Amino acid sequence: MASTGRAVVVGAGMGGLLAARALSEAYSEVVLLDRDALPVGPASRRGVPQGRQLHVLLDRGRQVLTELFPGLGDELTARGAAAVDLHGEVHWYNDGHRMRRAPSALIAYGMSRPLLEQVVRERVSALPGVRVLAGHEVTGLLATPDGRRVNGVRVVPGGGDRTEVSLDADLVVDAGGRGSRSPVWLVDLGYRAAPEERVPVDLTYVTRTYRREPGQLEGLLGALANAMPGRPRGGVVAPQEDGRFAVALNGMLGEQPPTDDEGMAAFAGSLSAPQIGELLRSASPLDAPARMRFPASVRRRYERLRRLPEGHLVFADALCSFNPVYGQGITVAALEALLLRRLLARGGDPLARRFYRGAARLIDTPWQISVGTDLRFPEVTGRRTLSVRLVNAYLARLHAAASTDAGLGAAFLRVLNLVDPPTRLLTPGRVLRVLRGPRPDPARPVRAHRA
């Protein structure tokens, strides 16, 4: 299909960049609009408040990004990112049980969010027909007189003249993140607001970087301890460029990780992964801690609306904002980019209906994983179906069994990384191994097996 027309993307963060990559094959002109002054190099910015927090790119996300941007992995490592074997080089403590390690093909890149965004933005900016306009704030949508099709946006450009202008478009993609204005804009055009699913988790997380030195983390490249009922605290360590470790401490249900040295070390020392506390007691901090709150996971169900305007799509975090402790956001946005590219290549209307239905299927599994896990906590409000209760009980047994059975740990990590569907954990052979394995101790989290 020959490229023609103009597409406009609201937001030049990771979601917007991935959308632009998909659109570049179908439109002769793609314009990304962002209200921030975009940095020349890897740096945090106001429009991405989570930029200073530790970010994880799941293995499936790595696969998709390297499909969309060939050679991206080599470019990231050339700029200092570390390739990490997620099963062989990370201390995993799930519900207090230390997963038995083994070499694997599950690879993640340890890097900061600003570095990843900078490299991807450079790639997207170099695509034919793509323009990135910084300092441009989108204030609303333009539509045909009958409101059935969005045909542009209203924009306040950067510079001295802040007069609002109109920018025509054949397609507008809102990748404005959690603060997306599309719910308001569409109501202004006469459409119903999309139904929302909201799961309050009252999460607070604090990230700080430390100098990375030989021998830390017992020579491995990462560590993770998850929050669990009765102990709503967690922590993650991951490598970043420039010889750093990033440490993220998190608390659910109002638990507040401190930001002073002594308090952070004590909080880390209370986690089931002792390596995190040891690191904070001895490593040299390189910056001030950055704190952020995440009140609730939110899923907007545009696929359930009877009426939708053509020429407008909601994308990435603006469509579904996941609990960040599971690291799913960028990977799901990348999968949505593949979906959008495929639908545009096929052509035909209604694009919005087809995209939202396909995106809903993509979102179902990561939503099931993150929300189902959060519903283990009695304080989290939400519908606990029999399936959710059974799966959580089974996973508790699996985590205990994975302390001695590396194959079960590998299967769990492949599902967590969105490489395999959750049904792969329920094959007869694996169920038998889970039932025969060690059982969780309900009275005390276990630190099992030092591989």
Buried (B, 14 or more C-beta within 10 A) or exposed (E): EEBEBBBBBBBBBBBBBBBBBBBBBBBBBBBBBBBBEBBEEBBBBEBBBBBBBBBBBBBBBBBBBBEBBEEBBEBBBEBBBBBBBBBBBBBBBBBBBBBBBBEBEBBBBBBBBBBBBBBBBEBBBEBEBBEBBBBBBBEBBBBEEEBBBBBBBBBBBBEEEEEEEEBEBBBBBBBBBBEBBBBEBBEEBEBEEBEEBEBBBBBBBBBBBBEBEEEBBEEBBBBBBBBBBEBBBBBBBBBBBBBBBBBBBBBBBEBBBBBEEEBBBBBBEEBBBBBBBBBBBEBEBBEEBBBBEBEBBBBBBBBEBEEBBBBBBBBBBBBBBBBBBBBBBBBBBBBBBBBBBEBBEEEEEEBBBBBBEBBBEBBEBBBBBBBBBBBBBEEBEBEBEEEBEEBBEBBBBBBBBBBBBBBBBBBBBBBBBBBBEBEEBEEEEBBEBBEEBBEBEEEEBBBBBEE
